[in-house]
Amino acid sequence: MIEITADFARLLAKLIGAGLAIGLGAVGPGVGIGLIGMGALQALGRNPGARAQLMTVMILSIAFAESVAIYALVVAILLIFVI
């Protein structure tokens, strides 16, 4: 049997917290990037002439959405190695 000590419980809490941080922190940006792509393709289908402006806005929006996932990754790494 595994003896549950205070150190083991602390390690377990850190790992669960880090898993939840990156898991839940990556769901939002994943859905957001999918919706951005869907909206961009619909707009491109309706107005092909606006491709240049649309691509610029789409790439910028994807970068902002992805930054949230990067923040979640940083929080998960901090939970594992610092706390």
Contacts in CASP RR format, 6 or more apart in sequence:
PFRMAT RR
TARGET T0000
AUTHOR 0000-0000-0000
METHOD contacts of the structure
MODEL  1
MIEITADFARLLAKLIGAGLAIGLGAVGPGVGIGLIGMGALQALGRNPGA
RAQLMTVMILSIAFAESVAIYALVVAILLIFVI
2 8 0 8 1.000
14 79 0 8 1.000
14 80 0 8 1.000
14 83 0 8 1.000
15 80 0 8 1.000
17 76 0 8 1.000
17 79 0 8 1.000
18 75 0 8 1.000
18 76 0 8 1.000
18 77 0 8 1.000
18 79 0 8 1.000
18 80 0 8 1.000
19 76 0 8 1.000
21 72 0 8 1.000
21 75 0 8 1.000
21 76 0 8 1.000
21 79 0 8 1.000
22 72 0 8 1.000
22 73 0 8 1.000
22 75 0 8 1.000
22 76 0 8 1.000
23 72 0 8 1.000
24 72 0 8 1.000
25 68 0 8 1.000
25 69 0 8 1.000
25 72 0 8 1.000
26 69 0 8 1.000
26 72 0 8 1.000
28 65 0 8 1.000
28 68 0 8 1.000
28 69 0 8 1.000
29 65 0 8 1.000
29 66 0 8 1.000
29 68 0 8 1.000
29 69 0 8 1.000
30 65 0 8 1.000
30 69 0 8 1.000
32 65 0 8 1.000
33 62 0 8 1.000
33 65 0 8 1.000
33 66 0 8 1.000
36 58 0 8 1.000
36 61 0 8 1.000
36 62 0 8 1.000
36 65 0 8 1.000
37 58 0 8 1.000
37 62 0 8 1.000
40 54 0 8 1.000
40 55 0 8 1.000
40 58 0 8 1.000
43 50 0 8 1.000
43 54 0 8 1.000
44 50 0 8 1.000
44 51 0 8 1.000
44 54 0 8 1.000
END
